[in-house]
């Protein structure tokens, strides 16, 4: 995930999930750090790199030592390293700025603005190049972590919300899904690679499609009153829940379950009669109005102590309790409890500073009355520009930074300017096969 913005402001963060224990990473202009999150109360630094300046992309192959790095000084060069040994395995140069890197156990994907390179993860050979893709300046794409359903999703149009699904194993197009009327803002696969969630730049509707068929399975309405910028989408590990965060103070959590049809009963109250008449009238209403009555609503919500900050969410099982994690550009990681039975408003349990420093007791946010807005504590984050949070089960692989079942990852940095185009060049120093 590219952590930087073209203008020098905070860039778009990425998205993923978690397990009972976790790992975080925080990247700055002087390097990056890894943290372990083994419980709600403990965030422990486990690794720090200080010899790589201005990191703008860091991707780790689940819980292995294989890390892909792109720096601001060479935004067209990808380095694959063994971070524990401090050795470079290989590097590859491209003709344009690298906007995103995705990894799984079989493939490494490099996303440029108008092309995608598909590498074999075991020897880094280029297996296929998708050229002349629609302009994709944000590097939006998603790679499934499943070995059985190893699909890549990326925008099929710059003007409408088409999703192109590509089979990275058989190296052929699998489907084109007309997901939204507006351009895409977010796409993410579930752990099995059989579902794809999408959101458009309007940010009002979240849709879930079957993969590779492209059949619409669910449609959720995030809001009606205003359009927002979606920051992240994230499935829970079992694929039952889907979170959506934006530039507002609310995170929505949707439940992916099919409503069972109930036997028809005659209403016994005025409200019941009114509801029956209202639903019957949808047959004669415009399709846009009818859809609003049939779209699912949030199962649970989180009220963040801020709005306007870039953020990234993950649905996790930590200490055997479902949690929602929110990593934000204000420099904090927020942990909320999710009630899997009742849903509703999630309770804030803990916040951690992403610089690894101790959290004074009086700076812990408390979940107070619903009538009293939460106020986030701040500290000096001059070196922190953006955040990324990710994780997936170790029996699969990674797509953004670290995707172990117990891994959460956070990265912060920024990208500036552009570099001169040059022909591709690959230098292999060591086979990454031994690290898989």
C-alpha positions as CSV (number, residue, x, y, z in Angstrom):
1,X,0.0,0.0,0.0
2,X,1.3,3.4,-0.9
3,X,1.4,5.5,2.2
4,X,2.0,8.8,0.6
5,X,0.1,11.5,-1.2
6,X,1.0,13.5,-4.3
7,X,0.5,16.8,-2.5
8,X,2.5,16.2,0.6
9,X,-0.6,15.7,2.8
10,X,-1.6,12.5,4.5
11,X,-2.1,9.7,1.9
12,X,-4.6,6.9,1.6
13,X,-4.2,4.1,4.1
14,X,-4.8,0.5,3.4
15,X,-6.9,-2.2,5.1
16,X,-6.9,-5.7,6.7
17,X,-7.9,-8.1,9.6
18,X,-6.5,-9.8,12.6
19,X,-6.4,-12.7,15.1
20,X,-5.8,-13.3,18.8
21,X,-2.4,-11.8,18.8
22,X,-1.1,-9.1,16.6
23,X,1.8,-7.2,15.1
24,X,2.0,-3.5,14.1
25,X,4.5,-1.6,12.1
26,X,5.0,2.2,12.1
27,X,7.0,3.7,9.4
28,X,8.5,7.2,9.4
29,X,10.9,9.3,7.4
30,X,13.8,7.5,9.1
31,X,12.6,3.9,8.7
32,X,10.0,1.6,10.1
33,X,9.1,-0.3,13.3
34,X,7.3,-3.6,14.0
35,X,5.1,-3.9,17.1
36,X,3.4,-7.0,18.7
37,X,-0.1,-6.7,20.0
38,X,-0.6,-9.9,22.0
39,X,-3.4,-8.4,24.2
40,X,-5.5,-5.3,24.4
41,X,-3.3,-3.7,27.0
42,X,0.2,-4.5,25.5
43,X,1.8,-3.0,22.4
44,X,5.5,-4.1,22.3
45,X,8.1,-3.1,19.8
46,X,9.8,-6.2,18.2
47,X,11.9,-4.7,15.4
48,X,13.2,-1.3,14.2
49,X,14.8,-0.4,10.9
50,X,16.6,3.0,10.9
51,X,18.8,2.7,7.8
52,X,16.1,3.1,5.2
53,X,15.0,6.7,4.8
54,X,11.7,8.0,3.5
55,X,9.9,4.7,3.2
56,X,6.7,5.0,1.3
57,X,5.7,1.4,0.8
58,X,6.4,-1.6,3.1
59,X,4.8,-5.0,2.4
60,X,5.6,-8.1,4.4
61,X,4.8,-11.7,3.4
62,X,2.6,-12.7,6.3
63,X,4.8,-13.7,9.3
64,X,8.0,-14.4,7.2
65,X,11.0,-12.2,7.1
66,X,10.3,-11.3,3.4
67,X,9.6,-7.6,3.1
68,X,9.1,-5.4,-0.1
69,X,10.2,-1.8,0.3
70,X,9.9,1.3,-1.9
71,X,11.5,4.6,-0.8
72,X,10.9,8.2,-1.8
73,X,14.5,8.5,-3.1
74,X,13.8,5.8,-5.7
75,X,10.0,5.6,-6.1
76,X,10.3,3.3,-9.2
77,X,12.5,0.7,-7.5
78,X,11.2,-2.2,-5.5
79,X,13.5,-3.9,-3.0
80,X,12.8,-7.3,-1.6
81,X,14.7,-7.9,1.6
82,X,15.2,-10.3,4.5
83,X,14.6,-7.8,7.3
84,X,15.9,-10.0,10.2
85,X,19.2,-10.6,8.5
86,X,19.3,-7.1,7.0
87,X,20.1,-8.4,3.5
88,X,18.7,-7.5,0.1
89,X,17.4,-10.4,-1.9
90,X,16.6,-8.6,-5.2
91,X,15.5,-5.3,-6.6
92,X,13.4,-4.4,-9.6
93,X,13.1,-1.1,-11.4
94,X,10.0,0.0,-13.3
95,X,9.2,2.7,-15.9
96,X,7.0,4.7,-13.6
97,X,6.3,5.4,-9.9
98,X,5.2,2.4,-7.9
99,X,1.8,3.1,-6.3
100,X,1.1,-0.2,-4.6
101,X,2.6,-3.6,-3.9
102,X,0.5,-6.7,-3.1
103,X,1.8,-10.1,-1.9
104,X,0.5,-13.6,-1.4
105,X,2.2,-17.0,-1.3
106,X,2.2,-17.3,-5.1
107,X,2.3,-13.8,-6.6
108,X,3.8,-10.4,-6.1
109,X,1.8,-7.6,-7.8
110,X,3.3,-4.2,-8.6
111,X,0.8,-1.5,-9.5
112,X,1.7,1.5,-11.6
113,X,-0.7,4.2,-12.7
114,X,-1.5,2.5,-16.0
115,X,-0.1,-1.0,-15.7
116,X,0.2,-4.0,-13.4
117,X,3.1,-6.4,-13.2
118,X,2.5,-9.9,-11.9
119,X,5.6,-11.7,-10.5
120,X,6.2,-15.2,-9.4
121,X,6.9,-14.8,-5.7
122,X,9.5,-17.6,-5.7
123,X,11.9,-16.3,-8.3
124,X,10.5,-12.8,-8.9
125,X,10.2,-13.4,-12.6
126,X,7.6,-11.3,-14.4
127,X,4.9,-13.8,-15.5
128,X,2.5,-11.3,-17.0
129,X,2.0,-7.5,-17.5
130,X,-1.4,-5.9,-17.7
131,X,-0.8,-2.8,-19.8
132,X,-2.9,0.3,-20.6
133,X,-5.2,0.0,-17.7
134,X,-7.5,3.0,-17.0
135,X,-5.7,5.7,-15.1
136,X,-5.3,4.6,-11.5
137,X,-3.4,7.4,-9.7
138,X,-4.2,6.1,-6.2
139,X,-2.9,2.6,-7.0
140,X,-6.2,1.0,-6.0
141,X,-6.1,-2.8,-6.3
142,X,-6.7,-5.9,-4.2
143,X,-5.1,-9.4,-4.2
144,X,-6.8,-12.4,-2.7
145,X,-4.7,-14.3,-0.2
146,X,-6.2,-17.7,-1.0
147,X,-4.1,-20.2,-2.9
148,X,-7.3,-21.7,-4.4
149,X,-8.8,-18.3,-5.5
150,X,-5.8,-16.2,-6.3
151,X,-7.5,-13.2,-7.9
152,X,-6.5,-9.6,-8.5
153,X,-9.1,-6.8,-8.6
154,X,-8.5,-3.3,-10.0
155,X,-10.5,-0.5,-11.6
156,X,-11.8,-1.3,-15.0
157,X,-12.8,2.3,-15.7
158,X,-11.7,5.8,-14.5
159,X,-15.3,7.2,-14.9
160,X,-17.6,4.5,-13.5
161,X,-17.2,1.8,-10.8
162,X,-16.2,-1.2,-12.9
163,X,-14.1,-3.8,-11.2
164,X,-11.8,-6.0,-13.4
165,X,-11.1,-9.4,-11.8
166,X,-8.0,-11.2,-13.1
167,X,-6.9,-14.8,-12.4
168,X,-3.2,-14.5,-11.4
169,X,-2.6,-18.3,-11.6
170,X,-4.0,-18.9,-15.1
171,X,-3.1,-15.4,-16.2
172,X,-6.4,-14.5,-17.8
173,X,-9.3,-12.1,-17.1
174,X,-11.9,-13.7,-15.0
175,X,-14.8,-11.2,-15.0
176,X,-15.7,-7.5,-15.2
177,X,-18.2,-6.4,-12.5
178,X,-20.3,-3.2,-13.0
179,X,-20.2,-2.4,-9.2
180,X,-21.1,1.3,-9.0
181,X,-22.1,4.3,-11.1
182,X,-19.3,6.4,-9.7
183,X,-15.5,5.5,-9.8
184,X,-14.2,3.0,-7.3
185,X,-12.8,4.2,-4.0
186,X,-12.1,0.8,-2.2
187,X,-12.0,-2.9,-3.0
188,X,-11.1,-5.8,-0.7
189,X,-11.3,-9.7,-0.9
190,X,-12.4,-11.9,2.0
191,X,-10.0,-14.5,3.3
192,X,-11.4,-17.3,1.0
193,X,-11.1,-15.1,-2.1
194,X,-14.8,-15.9,-2.9
195,X,-16.2,-12.5,-1.9
196,X,-15.3,-9.0,-3.0
197,X,-16.5,-5.8,-1.3
198,X,-16.5,-2.5,-3.1
199,X,-17.3,1.2,-2.5
200,X,-17.4,4.1,-4.8
201,X,-16.2,7.7,-4.4
202,X,-19.7,8.7,-3.2
203,X,-19.3,6.3,-0.3
204,X,-23.0,5.8,0.4
205,X,-23.4,2.2,-0.7
206,X,-21.2,-0.8,0.0
207,X,-21.7,-3.9,-2.2
208,X,-20.4,-7.5,-1.9
209,X,-20.1,-9.7,-4.9
210,X,-19.3,-13.4,-5.4
211,X,-16.0,-14.2,-7.1
212,X,-15.4,-15.1,-9.9
213,X,-19.1,-15.1,-10.9
214,X,-19.7,-11.4,-10.0
215,X,-23.2,-12.0,-8.6
216,X,-24.3,-9.3,-6.1
217,X,-24.7,-11.0,-2.7
218,X,-25.2,-8.0,-0.4
219,X,-25.8,-4.3,-0.6
220,X,-25.4,-2.1,2.5
221,X,-26.2,1.6,2.9
222,X,-23.6,3.5,4.9
223,X,-25.4,6.7,4.8
224,X,-28.0,8.9,3.1
225,X,-27.4,12.5,4.1
226,X,-23.9,13.0,2.8
227,X,-21.3,11.6,0.5
228,X,-18.0,10.6,2.2
229,X,-14.5,9.4,1.3
230,X,-14.1,5.7,2.2
231,X,-10.8,5.1,3.9
232,X,-11.0,1.3,4.2
233,X,-13.0,-1.8,3.9
234,X,-12.2,-4.9,5.9
235,X,-13.8,-8.4,6.3
236,X,-13.6,-10.4,9.5
237,X,-11.6,-13.6,9.2
238,X,-14.6,-15.9,8.9
239,X,-16.2,-13.4,6.4
240,X,-19.3,-12.7,8.5
241,X,-18.7,-9.1,9.2
242,X,-17.5,-6.2,7.0
243,X,-16.3,-2.8,8.4
244,X,-16.2,0.5,6.5
245,X,-14.4,3.5,7.7
246,X,-14.4,7.0,6.1
247,X,-13.3,10.6,6.8
248,X,-16.3,11.0,9.2
249,X,-16.4,10.1,12.9
250,X,-18.4,6.9,12.3
251,X,-17.2,3.4,11.4
252,X,-20.0,1.0,10.2
253,X,-19.9,-2.7,10.7
254,X,-22.2,-4.8,8.5
255,X,-23.3,-8.4,9.1
256,X,-23.2,-10.7,6.0
257,X,-26.2,-12.9,6.7
258,X,-29.2,-13.7,4.5
259,X,-32.5,-12.8,6.1
260,X,-34.8,-15.8,6.5
261,X,-38.2,-15.3,5.1
262,X,-40.8,-15.2,7.8
263,X,-44.4,-16.3,7.3
264,X,-46.8,-13.5,6.4
265,X,-48.7,-12.2,9.3
266,X,-51.5,-9.6,9.4
267,X,-50.4,-6.4,11.1
268,X,-52.1,-5.6,14.4
269,X,-51.0,-2.0,14.9
270,X,-51.2,1.2,12.9
271,X,-47.5,1.1,12.5
272,X,-47.7,-2.4,11.1
273,X,-50.4,-1.4,8.6
274,X,-48.3,1.6,7.5
275,X,-45.2,-0.5,7.0
276,X,-47.1,-3.0,4.9
277,X,-48.5,-0.3,2.7
278,X,-45.1,1.3,2.4
279,X,-43.4,-1.9,1.3
280,X,-46.2,-2.7,-1.1
281,X,-45.8,0.8,-2.7
282,X,-42.1,0.1,-3.5
283,X,-43.4,-1.8,-6.6
284,X,-44.5,1.5,-8.1
285,X,-41.5,3.7,-6.9
286,X,-38.4,4.5,-8.9
287,X,-35.6,1.9,-8.6
288,X,-33.3,4.2,-6.7
289,X,-36.0,4.7,-4.0
290,X,-36.9,1.0,-3.9
291,X,-33.2,0.1,-3.3
292,X,-33.1,2.2,-0.2
293,X,-35.8,0.1,1.4
294,X,-34.0,-3.2,0.5
295,X,-30.4,-2.2,1.4
296,X,-29.0,-3.5,4.7
297,X,-28.1,-1.2,7.5
298,X,-25.2,-1.3,9.9
299,X,-25.2,-4.1,12.5
300,X,-22.8,-2.2,14.7
301,X,-21.1,1.3,14.7
302,X,-18.1,2.9,16.3
303,X,-18.0,6.6,17.1
304,X,-14.5,7.8,16.7
305,X,-13.1,10.7,18.8
306,X,-12.1,12.5,15.6
307,X,-13.2,13.1,12.0
308,X,-11.2,14.1,8.9
309,X,-8.2,12.0,9.7
310,X,-7.1,9.2,7.4
311,X,-7.6,5.9,9.1
312,X,-7.6,2.1,8.6
313,X,-9.8,-0.5,10.3
314,X,-9.5,-4.2,10.9
315,X,-11.9,-6.8,12.5
316,X,-9.9,-9.0,14.9
317,X,-10.2,-11.7,17.4
318,X,-8.0,-10.7,20.3
319,X,-8.0,-12.7,23.5
320,X,-10.9,-14.6,22.0
321,X,-13.1,-11.5,21.9
322,X,-14.2,-9.8,18.6
323,X,-12.6,-6.4,18.3
324,X,-12.5,-3.5,15.8
325,X,-9.1,-1.9,15.5
326,X,-8.8,1.7,14.1
327,X,-5.3,3.1,13.3
328,X,-5.5,6.8,12.5
329,X,-3.2,9.5,11.3
330,X,-3.6,11.2,14.7
331,X,-1.0,8.8,15.9
332,X,-3.1,6.3,17.8
333,X,-4.4,2.8,17.6
334,X,-8.0,2.5,19.0
335,X,-9.4,-0.9,20.1
336,X,-13.2,-1.4,20.4
337,X,-15.2,-4.4,21.6
338,X,-17.8,-5.8,19.1
339,X,-20.9,-7.6,20.5
340,X,-21.4,-10.4,18.0
341,X,-24.9,-11.0,19.2
342,X,-26.5,-7.6,19.7
343,X,-24.2,-5.3,17.7
344,X,-25.0,-1.7,18.4
345,X,-22.4,0.9,19.4
346,X,-19.1,-0.6,20.1
347,X,-17.2,0.2,23.4
348,X,-13.8,1.8,23.3
349,X,-11.4,-0.5,25.4
350,X,-7.9,0.9,24.8
351,X,-5.8,3.3,22.8
352,X,-2.1,2.9,22.0
353,X,0.4,5.4,20.7
354,X,1.9,4.3,17.4
355,X,5.3,5.7,18.2
356,X,5.7,2.9,20.8
357,X,5.9,5.2,23.8
358,X,4.1,4.5,27.0
359,X,0.5,5.7,27.3
360,X,0.0,7.8,30.5
361,X,-3.1,6.6,32.4
362,X,-4.7,10.0,32.2
363,X,-4.5,10.0,28.4
364,X,-6.6,6.9,27.9
365,X,-9.9,7.7,26.2
366,X,-12.9,6.6,28.2
367,X,-16.3,5.6,26.7
368,X,-18.6,8.1,28.4
369,X,-22.1,9.2,28.0
370,X,-23.5,9.2,24.4
371,X,-24.3,12.9,25.0
372,X,-20.6,13.8,25.6
373,X,-18.4,13.7,22.5
374,X,-15.0,12.0,22.9
375,X,-11.9,14.1,22.6
376,X,-8.7,12.5,21.2
377,X,-5.5,13.2,23.0
378,X,-2.7,14.3,20.7
379,X,1.1,14.4,20.7
380,X,3.9,15.3,18.4
381,X,3.5,13.3,15.2
382,X,5.7,15.4,12.9
383,X,7.5,12.3,11.5
384,X,4.3,10.3,11.0
385,X,2.3,11.0,7.8
386,X,0.0,8.1,7.3
387,X,-1.0,4.8,8.8
388,X,-1.7,1.2,7.5
389,X,-3.3,-1.6,9.5
390,X,-3.4,-5.1,8.1
391,X,-3.4,-8.8,8.9
392,X,-4.6,-12.2,7.6
393,X,-4.2,-15.8,8.7
394,X,-0.7,-17.3,8.4
395,X,-2.0,-20.4,6.7
396,X,-2.8,-18.1,3.7
397,X,-0.4,-15.2,3.0
398,X,-0.2,-11.5,2.9
399,X,-1.5,-8.7,0.7
400,X,-0.5,-5.6,2.7
401,X,2.6,-5.6,4.9
402,X,1.8,-8.4,7.4
403,X,-1.1,-10.8,7.2
404,X,-0.6,-13.4,9.8
405,X,-3.7,-14.6,11.7
406,X,-2.3,-12.6,14.6
407,X,-0.8,-9.7,12.7
408,X,-1.8,-6.0,12.7
409,X,0.4,-3.7,10.8
410,X,0.6,0.1,10.8
411,X,2.9,2.2,8.7
412,X,3.3,5.9,8.4
413,X,5.2,7.9,5.8
414,X,4.9,10.1,2.8
415,X,5.9,10.4,-0.9
416,X,7.0,13.4,-2.8
417,X,7.4,14.4,-6.5
418,X,8.2,12.2,-9.4
419,X,11.2,10.5,-11.0
420,X,12.5,10.2,-14.5
421,X,11.3,7.2,-16.5
422,X,13.8,4.5,-17.1
423,X,13.7,0.9,-18.6
424,X,13.0,-2.1,-16.3
425,X,15.9,-3.6,-14.6
426,X,16.0,-6.6,-12.2
427,X,18.9,-7.6,-10.0
428,X,18.6,-10.9,-8.1
429,X,21.0,-11.4,-5.2
430,X,19.3,-14.3,-3.5
431,X,16.3,-16.5,-4.2
432,X,13.3,-15.7,-1.9
433,X,12.3,-19.3,-2.1
434,X,14.0,-20.2,1.1
435,X,11.9,-17.6,3.0
436,X,8.5,-19.1,2.0
